[in-house]
Amino acid sequence: MVAGLIFLYLAPQSAANVDEQLHYPHAKKVVNWYFTGGEDQSCLHTPHTNLKYYGQSVDNLTALINRVLYVEDEYLTRHYTGALFFWLILLLSGILSHRLTGSWLTATFTVLVLVFMPRLSGQAFGNLKDIPFAAGYMAGLLGIVHFLKEIPHVHWKTTILTGFIFAFTISVRAGGYILLAYLGLGLVVYLLINPFIFKQIISSGKLKINLLLHGITLVLISWIAGLLFWPYALQNILIHPLEGLRMMQHYQVSIRQVFEGRLIWSTDLPGYYLTKWIFISTPLLVLSGFFLYIGNFFRELIKNRPVPRQFFYEGFILFATLFPFFYVTAIGSNLYSGVRQMLFIFPPMAILAVTAIFKCMEVLKRRHKKLTGGIIVLLAILLIWPVKHQISTFPVDYVYFNILAGGNKNAWGNYEYDYYFHGVKEPADHLKTLIGNEEITVAMNSNLSNYFDQSSNIDYVYTRFHERSSYDWDYGIFGLNYIHPYLLKNNLWQPEGIIKTFYQKGNPVAILLKRVDKSDFYGISEIKIGNLHQGIQLLKKAAQHDPNNVWLLVNLAKAKLETGDIPGFEHDIEAGKKIHPYYEPVLLLEATRYYKEGKYNAAIQKLNELLEINPRYMPAKELLETVMTDQKKIGRAMNE
């Protein structure tokens, strides 16, 4: 209850994340599909975002509430809803922990561990996919345990409630179908280790029919009710949900991620990506307790014959923790943004970790009473670390790295940091205070324009961080995310006009800029309309004031190449490479120069170097195809 009140208090102060600006507009389209009787079909056509494959029922629910109740602060509704579902995770985890151990102390400590697990609780407010899915997953595991405990005389209340729990989880994300498989597998294993119950069922026709009816009812409720708030699935209730499941397993969108100090497309990340992220971003208390549990589990499994019934339920929770991890690793799922997509395995992991710790303490209490106090002190120390982190870093508290990564300080520039752009909330609030009623345009490298929805004097424009000079704006708010590690580690990212830099654990996460001169924008604009010489003069002036702006050098080099100023072109290219030696537009211009000069082999070599840096850079692929085609034409002409 205390945790729930705290999260209700924090919800209005929490940050929006970039996924909210993706899923919430889609949720409003979904709601409109129902309100228009299916006439508005925009939610069924999402070729670029694939959002039609998401059930995202909780997102849709918040859109419905906001529409029906005419709520002005739409994102506040979302954040209160997120807080509610995180509280449900705590409640369900505590109940399941008590069911497994019979100890309210263990259950209470489990709740505390989850509250102070930054990667989980730090996303409680705005992440209305992974947090509700984790709540549904926990409720599903609790329902399965309850169902199996009632075998062979399962109550209809249990079956119906478990069916609706499965349905909710499926409605959030198609991965919820895994709960049906868990129930089936759990039933088979339970009957194998309890042959007397199996014989009882086999010998009774009434029991067999009754269990069959329970199973059919549960599956039908799960399948049908899970699709009621999912328009695309309702178009074909047999095929489309499975399409959604396949898409979730192999998400088609690839996102560049900073991992181990390199910028890598998510589809090219190594197979140990998830493993490493779990090790470096999970509190050591949970990691050590979980591995302690695994060791003790297999020791007890070998020692105890037959397997105790309670041991079976713990084994089931262990399976539900490990199986998703091994499955997504084995099939090579497209994972990104750290452990975000696997948050649902952390509550059961925490339950088992705390269970193991308390079992260990019981053994020590019997054998070495003096060590018990030391163990308690150690546990307190391990818990204080994430507690201190969350108190000092809210609302960017989800960005957490443990000592295995060298803490947050050493993780910056080596691993994706504030991928949700929570860090831009503070500069957005600061800007509104700073400008008062002044009419301005603010540029951002995120889609979080919602911070200015109630500010009629502020216009918003999106730009990539490097390309900010191509747009007309007065102030800029930029999150330092998806920026090449080379720039971060060598302090080459700072632009001109920084009013304030915002930090998390000593690491810059966002900056607020004031544009003091628009020579850069005017110069690029002149070049675009063909006034090359005038544009060059303006950009030279801008580059003097903003020496780290590699985009200015790209545009200068491009203009000089067109005017035939090769020495000037070479000077700007080399200057650009000193700032950012891996910047694709700089390397592309080098290849373009070779192509225009007829140096096809040099152009091909440069383009291949570029494609090693960024295999998905389409301008390089297109130019490479053009160069190779022209080279073949010349070769054929010479042979003729």
Protein Blocks (a to p, Z undefined) as FASTA:
>chain_A
ZZmmmmmmmmmmpccdfklmmmmmmmmmmmmmmmnnomammlmmcfknommmpnklmmmm
mmmmmmmnopablmlmmmmmmmmmmmmmmmmmmmmmmmmnopaklmmmmmmmmmmmmklm
mmmmmmmmlmmmmmmmmmmmmmmmmmmmmpcbdcfklmmmmmmmmmmmmmmpmklmmmmm
mmmmmmmmmmmmmmmlmmmmmmpmklmmmmmmmmmmmmmmmmmmmmmmmmklmmomklmm
mmmmmmmmmcfbdcdddeehiacdfklgcfklmmmmmmmmgcfklmmmmmmmmmmmmmmm
mmpccddfklmmmmmmmmmmmmmmmmmmmnopaceehjllmmmmmmmmmmmmmmmmmmmm
mmmmmmmmmlmmmmmmmmmmmmmmmmmmmmmmocklmpccdfknopjklmgopaccklno
mmmmmmmmmmmmmnomaccddddfbfklmlmmmmmkbccddddfklmmmpccfbdcddde
hiafklmmnopmbcghiabdcdeehiafbdcdddfbfklmmmmmmmmnopamlmmmmmmm
mmmmmmmlmklmmmmmmmmmmnopaklmmmmmmmmmmmmmmbfklmmmmmmmmmmnopak
lmmmmmmmmmmmmmmlmklmmmmmmmmmmmmmmmmmmmZZ
